[in-house]
Amino acid sequence: MSFDPNTDSAKKDNYVNKYGRPKIELPRSIIFTIVLGAIVITIVVAGTTTANPTKLLRGANNTTYVHVTDGKSPGSAIKNGCCYEPAIIDKAEFIKDPDKLRATMEEYYELCGVCPVFISVYDEDWKKDGYADLGRYANNFTTYTQNSNAFVILVSVPGDKNQRQFFSYVIFQGRNAGTFMTKSVSKHFMKVIKEEGDSGANSTDIFNAAFRYAIDDANSKINPTPAERALFVLKACLPAIITIAVFLTILIVLSVKFRREIKAGNYSDNLF
């Protein structure tokens, strides 16, 4: 079948956008970015607080109830398993000077409201039940407070006292305790335990040093110096700053590209 370019059919308007220029999509992209950026930035800013943490509130009747029980024997709590204040439940007699450690734990509690509880058990307590490690054994413990203020350290040591330089431990805490015992603070808390243990310090000094670090950190949040306050505000606002910077960068790139397209004449009479 042949086609004659001189026939009437060739004179018909058979072309798309025959009389118009290509339409630029950039203006729509810019508007969409502005709207999306405004929504995201508003959400991020709404979730940002620059107020320093304050001491946690205690539970009902001014008590902080911490209950720690071994799930293997329901209804039978470890000795002194129900704690209304910082406590040391040293079943394995691991801590050399419990009074010294308890005093530091109580100082931390009075400062920020996080309720520390120290528990020690023997390795044999959980290995005889077939647990692969202390972490899995710890899953059988329940810990809660009326305000979720608990910060519990579960330590396991060999039954042989000559092997007491070796110990393992896990830490678990209530939701509210995370106000002060953040991931970074907990990580450094554990780092202090390792460093003190590697230095040959006794059991009391190991955990006492870790809580002294926690006390200093909590105090810097509750009673910050001007420099600490400025650093806290910067950290709190960092997500919002990064979000704003990202959307501004995108807008700048789109705007520069749009101006180049205009100069090149690649736009239609109706941009939108």
PyMOL commands that set and color helices and strands:
alter all, ss='L'
color gray80, all
select helices_A, chain A and resi 8-11+26-46+60-62+98-112+123-127+134-138+161-163+176-179+183-198+203-222+226-263
alter helices_A, ss='H'
color red, helices_A
select strands_A, chain A and resi 66-70+77-83+87-90+115-122+141-144+150-157+168-173
alter strands_A, ss='S'
color yellow, strands_A
deselect
rebuild
show_as cartoon
